[in-house]
Amino acid sequence: MPDENRIDRRQFAESLAIGSGAIAALIGSSLSLNADDKPAEEAKEAPAVPPRPSEEVLLLTCLMQRYPSEHFGEAAIQGIFRDLRGDLARGRILSEFPLENSDEPCFEFRAFRAQP
């Protein structure tokens, strides 16, 4: 069953680079708008490299490029962004919990025999 929407690694990397570049350009343009309000000395002190977009923004951009749809309205995008932010926060909390090699999930199986 051929998947027409499937892309290979090279196409994925290109789309991720394009999305990241677009986000960086948006952030850079907003920084330049804010820099115009500052005196010239403070504008020179601003870093030449724009800040890296958050993980949520990168994941959302990747998702939107990988699965384009007309169903992505403003409310849907905000909901997806909120879910991504929550999932990443829970992942950070779980990764901070230390585990030992002896820690295992508790599997307990009890066979239940129904009475006839």
Secondary structure in CASP SS format (residue, H / E / C, confidence):
PFRMAT SS
TARGET T0000
AUTHOR 0000-0000-0000
METHOD secondary structure of the structure
MODEL  1
M C 1.00
P C 1.00
D C 1.00
E C 1.00
N C 1.00
R C 1.00
I C 1.00
D C 1.00
R H 1.00
R H 1.00
Q H 1.00
F H 1.00
A H 1.00
E H 1.00
S H 1.00
L H 1.00
A H 1.00
I H 1.00
G H 1.00
S H 1.00
G H 1.00
A H 1.00
I H 1.00
A H 1.00
A H 1.00
L H 1.00
I H 1.00
G H 1.00
S H 1.00
S H 1.00
L H 1.00
S H 1.00
L H 1.00
N H 1.00
A H 1.00
D H 1.00
D C 1.00
K C 1.00
P C 1.00
A H 1.00
E H 1.00
E H 1.00
A H 1.00
K H 1.00
E H 1.00
A C 1.00
P C 1.00
A C 1.00
V C 1.00
P C 1.00
P C 1.00
R C 1.00
P C 1.00
S C 1.00
E H 1.00
E H 1.00
V H 1.00
L H 1.00
L H 1.00
L H 1.00
T H 1.00
C H 1.00
L H 1.00
M H 1.00
Q H 1.00
R H 1.00
Y C 1.00
P C 1.00
S C 1.00
E C 1.00
H C 1.00
F C 1.00
G C 1.00
E H 1.00
A H 1.00
A H 1.00
I H 1.00
Q H 1.00
G H 1.00
I H 1.00
F H 1.00
R H 1.00
D H 1.00
L H 1.00
R H 1.00
G H 1.00
D H 1.00
L H 1.00
A H 1.00
R H 1.00
G H 1.00
R H 1.00
I H 1.00
L H 1.00
S H 1.00
E C 1.00
F C 1.00
P C 1.00
L C 1.00
E C 1.00
N C 1.00
S C 1.00
D C 1.00
E C 1.00
P C 1.00
C C 1.00
F C 1.00
E C 1.00
F C 1.00
R C 1.00
A C 1.00
F C 1.00
R C 1.00
A C 1.00
Q C 1.00
P C 1.00
END
